[in-house]
Every structure is written in structure tokens, then in C-alpha cells.
């Protein structure tokens, strides 16, 4: 209450606090409207680890966050490796494997259910084989994928996740496959680098993958809070450990390597 009715005077401290509260609420509402409309990338404060990677490998990158720098650092820019990119999406924009392919001469598999991205892989990244599947815990089924009409870079099997940007998502049906079945069908025996970015579906993909058999040297996996613990548990069970060097350098993903 702004007025002290017993004294008949305004309380100056209360008035100032009320003004600050009003400004804060209005500012928060404006920021919410801006985010819903423009969906800007969240910029986190740079940690020393991230800055060190940027100075060594940057300043530019193709990946969404610091993934490209972390991957290059782990492999020390080794050439001619083999990768598997699950949830590959665009051949270049926010790609974790574009640099490996186009600069370091790696080859690999790009697995992405949205077939419209295939043509650019064929044209610009011929060393990478594009496979249009939705990686899950079972093969030969149909899954529902929710995609933003104006931004196909955002897609998930979780409708609410896709629509958090404030748009109505388009529903499409896509064929599923387990990562084990896909790798066996392609004759893959060993993976150097595995990237998984499928917006909350990571535990399902891991359920159909024998990480100890294919034994990737490095796994970069997106870990939203809703699924982070399931991801940690999976890799702990299969004798993989977190690469602590990248925990603060890249706050969006977790990096795992074999214990031995």
C-alpha cells in the first residue's frame, strides 16, 4: 500500500519499490514477447574454457554452440576420420560435422528424417551419405515429427518442444530405425565421432544403440534438463565417462569418451 493511512503520508520507500516492480514486470513481458516472436539464440557468458577454444580454433564456427571447437580440440584436427551425425539437419547451418567433412577430409553418415535436406548433402558434401530416418528404439515403424513451417531447423517428436517458439507445428510421419540396424546395414564397424541432437529423443536413440560394440572415441550429445539424467545413466552403465574439459566450454551438450 502506497499510503500510510494512519499518518496520512505517502511512504517513499514503498512508492519506489512499487515503481521498480512495475518496470520489472513490463520489461519481462516485453522480453517474453520478443522471444516468442524472434526466438533469439541464448548467449551465455563465456567461460575461460570456451574462450581458450575460441582463440585456438575460432572465431568462426558452423555448429550452434562450441561443438565444432570441442570436437576439433579432442581429435587435435586429425584428418580422415569417420563420423555418424544423428539429427544432422542442414548440411552446413548449425552442423557439428561440416568442418570435419569439408576441411579435414572426414567421411560419414548424416541421419535426418527431413528428406528436403538431402539434395544439399549430395551437392556440397559428397563424402557424407545422407539417410532419411528417424533414429529411435525400434525399427520399421512410423513416428510423428513436429516441424515449424517457417523454420525446419527446429523439429522434435515432442510437439510441445517444437511449439515453444509460439508457432503451430506441422505434423509429418517418418520411418524409424535403430542406430544398431542402420549401422549394420551400412557395414559400419567402428565410429570415431558420434553426434546426437534430436530434441528430447536422445534416450530413445540410445536404447537402440550398442555403444560398447561400435565404441566411438567421442560422443557429443545434446542434453536438455528433461533427459540429462537418463543420458548420464546410459553412458555410466556402458563404461563411458564425461569429458570434463568441455563441461563449461559448451553448456548445451555433454561429451563422453570410453573409460579405458
Backbone torsions as a table, in degrees:
resi	resn	phi	psi	omega
1	UNK	NA	130.0	-175.9
2	UNK	-76.6	-29.7	-176.4
3	UNK	-105.1	134.1	172.0
4	UNK	-85.2	98.4	-170.1
5	UNK	-66.8	-24.4	178.6
6	UNK	-71.4	-37.6	-178.7
7	UNK	-94.2	-18.1	-178.4
8	UNK	77.3	11.9	-177.8
9	UNK	-115.4	152.7	172.3
10	UNK	-76.0	140.1	175.1
11	UNK	-89.5	110.3	-173.7
12	UNK	-61.4	-40.3	-179.8
13	UNK	-62.7	-43.0	179.3
14	UNK	-63.5	-38.1	-179.1
15	UNK	-64.6	-43.1	-179.8
16	UNK	-63.7	-44.1	179.4
17	UNK	-61.6	-40.2	179.4
18	UNK	-63.7	-40.4	179.8
19	UNK	-64.8	-43.7	178.8
20	UNK	-61.1	-42.4	179.3
21	UNK	-61.7	-43.8	-179.9
22	UNK	-62.3	-44.5	-180.0
23	UNK	-62.7	-41.3	-179.7
24	UNK	-63.3	-43.4	179.3
25	UNK	-63.7	-44.0	180.0
26	UNK	-63.5	-41.5	179.6
27	UNK	-64.3	-41.7	179.2
28	UNK	-62.5	-41.8	178.9
29	UNK	-62.9	-41.2	179.4
30	UNK	-64.7	-41.2	179.2
31	UNK	-65.1	-38.2	178.7
32	UNK	-62.9	-44.6	179.3
33	UNK	-62.5	-39.6	-179.0
34	UNK	-64.8	-43.9	-179.4
35	UNK	-64.0	-42.3	-178.4
36	UNK	-63.5	-32.7	-176.4
37	UNK	-84.9	-45.6	-171.4
38	UNK	-101.7	-19.8	-178.6
39	UNK	46.4	59.0	-177.5
40	UNK	-70.0	156.7	175.6
41	UNK	-71.2	133.9	178.8
42	UNK	-76.3	124.6	177.7
43	UNK	-100.4	119.5	178.7
44	UNK	-93.9	152.5	176.2
45	UNK	-58.2	136.9	-177.3
46	UNK	-73.6	126.2	174.5
47	UNK	-85.0	158.7	178.0
48	UNK	-54.8	-36.6	179.5
49	UNK	-62.4	-42.8	178.9
50	UNK	-66.9	-41.2	-179.3
51	UNK	-64.2	-38.0	178.9
52	UNK	-64.1	-41.6	177.8
53	UNK	-65.8	-39.5	179.4
54	UNK	-62.6	-41.9	-179.1
55	UNK	-67.3	-32.4	-177.5
56	UNK	-84.2	-38.6	-172.5
57	UNK	-117.4	-12.2	-175.1
58	UNK	-90.8	-156.5	6.2
59	UNK	-84.1	-12.0	-176.1
60	UNK	-88.5	158.2	175.3
61	UNK	-156.9	157.2	175.9
62	UNK	-96.2	-30.4	-177.4
63	UNK	-67.7	161.2	-178.2
64	UNK	-62.1	-46.2	-178.8
65	UNK	-118.7	-141.0	-177.3
66	UNK	-88.5	14.4	-175.2
67	UNK	-52.8	-48.7	-175.5
68	UNK	-58.6	-42.2	-179.8
69	UNK	-67.1	-41.5	179.5
70	UNK	-63.6	-42.7	-179.2
71	UNK	-64.3	-46.7	178.9
72	UNK	-61.5	-39.2	-179.7
73	UNK	-66.1	-44.7	-178.8
74	UNK	-60.1	-44.8	-177.2
75	UNK	-90.9	0.0	178.5
76	UNK	53.8	40.7	-179.9
77	UNK	56.0	34.5	174.7
78	UNK	-60.9	141.5	-179.6
79	UNK	-97.6	160.3	168.6
80	UNK	64.7	37.5	176.0
81	UNK	-89.9	-174.8	179.7
82	UNK	-130.2	130.0	-178.4
83	UNK	-123.8	159.3	169.7
84	UNK	-128.6	121.5	-174.6
85	UNK	-114.0	101.5	-178.3
86	UNK	-93.4	121.1	-172.0
87	UNK	83.2	42.4	-170.3
88	UNK	-66.1	-36.9	178.7
89	UNK	59.6	-137.5	-175.3
90	UNK	-64.4	148.6	-176.7
91	UNK	-64.9	-22.4	-174.2
92	UNK	-131.3	-47.0	-174.5
93	UNK	-67.2	123.2	-177.9
94	UNK	56.6	27.8	-178.2
95	UNK	-84.8	132.8	175.9
96	UNK	-81.0	-12.4	-172.9
97	UNK	-119.9	-0.8	-177.9
98	UNK	-58.6	-45.6	-178.3
99	UNK	-66.7	-42.4	179.2
100	UNK	-56.6	-43.8	-176.8
101	UNK	-71.8	-54.7	-167.7
102	UNK	-83.1	-22.0	-177.6
103	UNK	-112.2	-42.0	-174.3
104	UNK	-99.8	5.1	172.3
105	UNK	66.1	28.2	173.5
106	UNK	-75.6	161.9	170.8
107	UNK	-129.0	166.5	-179.3
108	UNK	174.1	-165.4	-178.4
109	UNK	-116.5	132.1	173.5
110	UNK	-109.2	113.3	-175.1
111	UNK	-108.7	117.6	-172.6
112	UNK	-153.9	124.1	-177.2
113	UNK	-70.4	-20.6	-179.0
114	UNK	-85.3	103.5	-171.1
115	UNK	-67.5	-18.3	-177.4
116	UNK	-64.4	-15.2	178.8
117	UNK	-83.0	-11.0	-172.5
118	UNK	-62.6	-41.9	-174.3
119	UNK	-58.3	-39.7	-178.7
120	UNK	-71.8	-31.4	174.4
121	UNK	-65.1	-43.7	179.4
122	UNK	-62.1	-40.2	-175.8
123	UNK	-77.6	-46.6	-170.7
124	UNK	-103.7	-17.8	-178.2
125	UNK	-136.2	66.6	-175.2
126	UNK	-65.1	-19.3	177.7
127	UNK	-75.1	-16.5	-179.1
128	UNK	-101.2	127.4	179.6
129	UNK	-91.8	123.4	-179.5
130	UNK	-89.1	131.3	178.9
131	UNK	-129.1	122.6	-174.6
132	UNK	-91.8	86.9	177.8
133	UNK	-140.7	158.7	171.1
134	UNK	-104.6	112.7	-176.2
135	UNK	-76.9	126.4	-176.5
136	UNK	-147.4	-161.0	-177.8
137	UNK	-94.9	2.4	178.4
138	UNK	-148.5	146.1	178.8
139	UNK	-97.7	164.1	172.5
140	UNK	61.2	36.6	173.7
141	UNK	-123.5	175.9	175.8
142	UNK	-113.5	130.2	177.7
143	UNK	-114.2	152.9	175.7
144	UNK	-94.0	127.5	178.0
145	UNK	-116.8	135.4	-177.8
146	UNK	-110.1	120.4	-172.4
147	UNK	-124.6	141.0	174.5
148	UNK	-76.9	131.9	-176.5
149	UNK	-59.7	-37.7	-176.6
150	UNK	-95.9	-1.8	-178.3
151	UNK	-151.1	88.8	-177.1
152	UNK	-75.6	-0.8	174.4
153	UNK	-72.2	-18.4	178.9
154	UNK	-107.2	114.6	-179.6
155	UNK	-152.3	142.2	179.7
156	UNK	-156.2	156.1	171.8
157	UNK	-78.3	-4.8	176.6
158	UNK	-103.5	108.5	-175.2
159	UNK	-57.8	-44.0	-176.8
160	UNK	-63.5	-33.2	178.3
161	UNK	-64.6	-46.5	-179.3
162	UNK	-65.0	-41.5	-173.7
163	UNK	-83.0	5.9	176.3
164	UNK	-66.5	-15.6	176.2
165	UNK	-79.3	-2.3	174.0
166	UNK	91.4	10.9	178.7
167	UNK	-115.3	155.7	175.7
168	UNK	-79.5	124.1	-176.1
169	UNK	-81.9	146.4	174.5
170	UNK	-87.7	133.8	-179.6
171	UNK	-97.2	128.0	175.8
172	UNK	-130.2	152.5	176.8
173	UNK	-100.4	135.5	-176.7
174	UNK	-134.0	148.6	-179.7
175	UNK	-76.1	140.8	-179.7
176	UNK	-99.4	159.0	174.1
177	UNK	-157.2	147.5	173.1
178	UNK	-82.0	154.9	179.6
179	UNK	-65.5	-35.5	176.0
180	UNK	-58.5	-49.4	-178.5
181	UNK	-62.9	-41.6	-178.6
182	UNK	-64.7	-46.1	-178.2
183	UNK	-66.2	-38.0	177.6
184	UNK	-65.0	-41.4	-179.3
185	UNK	-66.3	-25.8	178.9
186	UNK	-94.0	1.1	177.7
187	UNK	71.9	24.6	-178.8
188	UNK	-80.4	130.1	178.2
189	UNK	-109.1	-31.2	-174.3
190	UNK	-145.6	141.4	179.5
191	UNK	-120.4	133.9	172.8
192	UNK	-83.5	-48.2	-176.4
193	UNK	-134.3	131.9	177.8
194	UNK	-120.8	126.1	176.0
195	UNK	-115.5	130.4	177.8
196	UNK	-129.8	118.7	-179.9
197	UNK	-144.5	88.7	-175.2
198	UNK	-132.9	33.3	166.1
199	UNK	47.5	75.0	174.9
200	UNK	81.8	-6.1	-178.6
201	UNK	-96.7	7.3	-176.9
202	UNK	-57.8	-44.5	178.1
203	UNK	-59.9	-35.8	177.7
204	UNK	-65.3	-41.6	178.8
205	UNK	-65.1	-40.7	179.7
206	UNK	-66.4	-30.6	179.7
207	UNK	-64.0	-23.4	178.7
208	UNK	-106.6	25.9	-175.6
209	UNK	-134.9	127.7	176.8
210	UNK	-94.4	88.1	-174.3
211	UNK	-66.0	-28.9	-179.6
212	UNK	-73.4	-25.6	178.3
213	UNK	-77.5	-43.4	-177.2
214	UNK	-88.9	-23.3	170.6
215	UNK	45.0	61.7	175.2
216	UNK	-61.1	142.8	179.6
217	UNK	-69.8	-31.3	178.4
218	UNK	-144.3	136.7	173.1
219	UNK	-120.5	126.2	171.5
220	UNK	-110.2	119.4	-175.4
221	UNK	-134.9	130.1	177.7
222	UNK	-67.3	138.7	-172.5
223	UNK	-135.8	81.9	174.1
224	UNK	-66.1	152.6	-178.2
225	UNK	-52.6	-33.5	-177.0
226	UNK	-64.5	-26.7	-175.3
227	UNK	-122.6	1.6	-173.7
228	UNK	-57.9	-45.9	-176.6
229	UNK	-66.2	-37.2	177.3
230	UNK	-62.1	-38.3	178.8
231	UNK	-66.8	-45.6	178.5
232	UNK	-60.3	-42.5	-179.5
233	UNK	-64.5	-41.4	-179.2
234	UNK	-59.4	-50.1	-175.9
235	UNK	-71.3	-31.6	175.7
236	UNK	-64.0	-40.5	179.4
237	UNK	-63.7	-30.2	-173.7
238	UNK	-105.6	23.2	169.6
239	UNK	65.2	39.9	171.5
240	UNK	-114.2	151.5	-179.0
241	UNK	-124.9	151.4	175.4
242	UNK	-65.6	138.2	172.3
243	UNK	-86.9	97.6	-172.8
244	UNK	-62.8	-23.6	-178.1
245	UNK	-57.7	-27.9	-173.5
246	UNK	-106.4	4.5	-175.7
247	UNK	-60.1	-42.4	-179.2
248	UNK	-98.4	-15.0	177.4
249	UNK	-71.2	-34.3	-179.7
250	UNK	-133.8	105.3	-174.3
251	UNK	-84.0	-5.5	-176.6
252	UNK	-94.7	-20.8	-173.3
253	UNK	-129.1	161.7	170.6
254	UNK	-114.0	147.1	-179.5
255	UNK	-120.6	131.0	-177.8
256	UNK	-126.5	146.4	175.4
257	UNK	-138.6	155.3	179.2
258	UNK	-59.9	146.8	-179.4
259	UNK	-62.8	-42.9	-177.4
260	UNK	-90.8	NA	NA
